[in-house]
Amino acid sequence: MTHVLERVLNLILRNPLIFWSCMAANAVGVVWGGWVWYGAQLAAAPLWAWPFIPDCPLAALLATVAFLGLYYGRQWGWFNAFAAFACIKYGLWTLAFWLRHWSEAGFVPGYWPLEAMLFVSHIGLTCEGLLLATRIGPPGLPVRLGIAAWYALSILVDYGLGQHPPLTYAVPLSYALWTAALLTAGLGGALVFLVLPFSGRAPVLAARGEVGKPGYPHPS
């Protein structure tokens, strides 16, 4: 599994056409998701809640910044970990959301292409998180605890203070809450207690001649 992730990440980072196509797709997700899916909720929410509301669009934005950092040879291990956590958590949460919706209500006539597109795009978001997880570096325990605590706090804001994502009639609030809680606990435990064998590798640089220049480490 690790070998496959390494090969895919190398392929993306070393091919500008693939890389910038992925970044463009992320940008569409950030703008469309933030404006269409969460726009009304953001407009009605206090400013302090904004960092917690647009879950998947924010995860896509974090992933874009993290991948840009890798592309240009930056070693932002803690940020990659923060972005990877968001992508995997919210990507899997959304997949669970749609699977529960379809199991109860089926496809909505006329909207199934949109629903299918959202499902597939969040598979992609989850995969981005897995790729970034190979470049989290060796963050210290305080950093790992801080990242896990932030996403635990997001559950309190979402479900304790009523800022959770929009739900359909087929997806109970309790299901959304427990899915988020279990994902956060699982990912938080993995981040805090597991030492990934590939997490200390240097970032892969795009093949544009930066390798060997001052400030750009050689790939391991």
Stockholm file with secondary structure:
# STOCKHOLM 1.0

chainA/1-220         MTHVLERVLNLILRNPLIFWSCMAANAVGVVWGGWVWYGAQLAAAPLWAWPFIPDCPLAALLATVAFLGLYYGRQWGWFNAFAAFACIKYGLWTLAFWLRHWSEAGFVPGYWPLEAMLFVSHIGLTCEGLLLATRIGPPGLPVRLGIAAWYALSILVDYGLGQHPPLTYAVPLSYALWTAALLTAGLGGALVFLVLPFSGRAPVLAARGEVGKPGYPHPS
#=GR chainA/1-220 SS CHHHHHHHHHHHHTCHHHHHHHHHHHHHHHHHIIIIISHHHHHHSCGGGGGGSCHHHHHHHHHHHHHHHHHTTCCCHHHHHHHHHHHHHHHHHHHHHHHHHHHHHCCCTTTHHHHHHHHHHHHHHHHHHHHHHTTCCCCCHHHHHHHHHHHHHHHIIIIISSCCCCCCTTSCHHHHHHHHHHHHHHHHHHHHHCCCTTTTCCCCCCTTTCTTSTTCCCCC
#=GC SS_cons         CHHHHHHHHHHHHTCHHHHHHHHHHHHHHHHHIIIIISHHHHHHSCGGGGGGSCHHHHHHHHHHHHHHHHHTTCCCHHHHHHHHHHHHHHHHHHHHHHHHHHHHHCCCTTTHHHHHHHHHHHHHHHHHHHHHHTTCCCCCHHHHHHHHHHHHHHHIIIIISSCCCCCCTTSCHHHHHHHHHHHHHHHHHHHHHCCCTTTTCCCCCCTTTCTTSTTCCCCC
//
